[in-house]
Amino acid sequence: MTGCTMTSKVGLLVIGLIFWAVAAGLFFVGGWVFNTYKHFDEIAEANFTLIPASIIIAVGVLMFIVGIVGCIAGFKENKCLLAVLFSLLLVILTALITSGALGYAFRVDVANAVENGLDKAIDAYHPNSTQKDQMDYLQRNLKCCGVRNASDWLHAKNWAPTANNTVPRSCCVSGINCTEEERKKYNDPKFIYVKGCFEKLEHEFMDNLAYIAGTAIGLTVIMILGMICSCILFCRSKEVRYEALGGQYSGLRV
């Protein structure tokens, strides 16, 4: 049991350090999402972009707390802390599984919301609108044009009547200062990004989803190991009470 106990203690200390590293990573990702999606909050509806970022930061705080509890519990072998650690890990594991299931169940709704948000942004696009800056930012950074393709701009409510069948300058291929005539060639990839932004966003989401899924699986394994280690130390801490007495009562246990 001594070897098993020592392994569990070291395991909890290592898991605590891993949780701190994960918390730092989550803080970075949450901050990055807030900083990046402030450009898209009018396009893709903030509740689908900033709420997940808030959850990421909240989970990061919880992970940091779990890391502290894990290190102290592993070092002290305190039954109360070990029980708290087990409970926190169980809550996080349940939340992780639940969020994954909900994300999969509502993936179509999120995609539809983003697509509808892009449609509305294109219709609302005009020189003094917030949507103009956000669509321009999106098209330049994702190298896309329109929602489904560049021809969407020919039917944009505010843009089309005065644009003379052109697309915005943000649709121009990087490094090219498109003339008005070149911006009419919305099917020519030499001058214009012909792919729509929704397809680009969808691909980026799927790529990121693979990384998120891999990270979630890794965290699940770590949390299960942490729960096992905490259970071993919790049971061991009970046994410590039973100690052999010296003297004439040697061999008796109380």
Residue pairs with C-beta under 8 A, 6 or more apart in sequence:
1 236
1 239
4 232
4 236
5 77
5 232
5 233
5 236
7 229
8 74
8 228
8 229
8 230
8 232
8 233
8 236
9 74
9 75
9 77
9 229
9 233
10 74
11 74
11 225
11 226
11 229
12 70
12 71
12 73
12 74
12 85
12 226
12 229
12 230
12 233
13 70
13 71
13 74
13 75
15 67
15 70
15 222
15 225
15 226
15 229
16 66
16 67
16 68
16 69
16 70
16 71
16 74
17 67
17 71
18 67
18 222
19 63
19 64
19 66
19 67
19 70
19 222
20 63
20 64
20 67
22 60
22 63
22 219
23 60
23 61
23 63
23 64
23 67
24 60
25 60
26 56
26 57
26 59
26 60
26 63
27 57
27 60
29 53
29 56
30 53
30 54
30 56
30 57
30 60
31 57
33 49
33 50
33 52
33 53
33 56
34 50
34 53
37 44
37 46
37 49
37 50
37 53
39 133
39 134
39 137
39 138
40 49
40 134
40 137
40 138
41 49
41 50
41 134
42 121
42 130
42 131
42 134
43 117
43 118
43 120
43 121
43 131
43 134
43 135
43 138
44 113
44 114
44 117
44 118
44 201
45 113
45 114
45 117
48 110
48 113
48 114
55 99
59 92
59 95
62 88
62 92
63 92
65 88
66 85
66 88
66 89
66 92
69 81
69 84
69 85
69 88
70 85
70 226
72 78
72 81
73 81
73 82
73 84
73 85
73 230
73 233
74 229
74 233
77 233
77 236
77 237
77 240
78 237
79 234
79 237
79 238
82 230
82 233
82 234
82 237
83 230
83 234
85 226
85 230
86 227
86 230
86 231
86 234
89 223
89 226
89 227
89 230
90 227
92 223
93 220
93 223
93 224
93 227
96 216
96 219
96 220
96 223
97 220
100 213
100 216
111 202
114 198
114 201
115 147
115 198
118 147
118 197
118 198
119 147
120 131
121 131
121 134
121 135
122 131
122 135
122 146
122 147
122 152
122 153
122 156
122 157
122 159
123 156
123 157
123 158
124 131
124 157
124 158
125 131
125 132
125 135
125 156
125 158
125 159
125 168
126 132
126 158
126 159
129 158
135 168
135 170
136 168
136 169
136 170
137 170
138 144
138 197
139 145
139 168
139 170
139 171
139 193
139 197
140 170
140 174
142 197
142 200
142 201
142 204
143 173
143 174
143 193
143 195
143 200
144 193
144 195
144 196
144 197
144 199
144 200
145 152
145 153
145 167
145 170
145 171
145 186
145 192
145 193
145 194
145 195
145 196
145 197
146 152
146 153
146 167
146 171
146 196
146 197
147 196
147 197
147 198
148 196
148 198
148 199
149 186
149 194
149 195
149 196
150 167
150 171
150 186
150 187
150 192
150 193
150 194
150 196
151 186
151 187
152 196
153 159
153 160
153 163
153 166
153 167
153 168
153 171
153 186
154 160
154 165
154 186
156 163
159 168
164 180
164 184
165 184
166 180
166 183
166 184
167 183
167 186
167 192
168 183
169 178
169 183
171 178
171 183
171 186
171 192
171 193
172 178
172 182
172 183
172 191
172 192
172 193
173 189
173 190
173 191
173 192
173 193
176 182
176 191
178 191
178 192
182 188
182 191
182 192
183 191
183 192
185 191
185 192
186 192
186 194
187 194
188 194
242 253
242 254
243 253
243 254
244 250
244 251
244 252
244 253
245 252
245 253
245 254
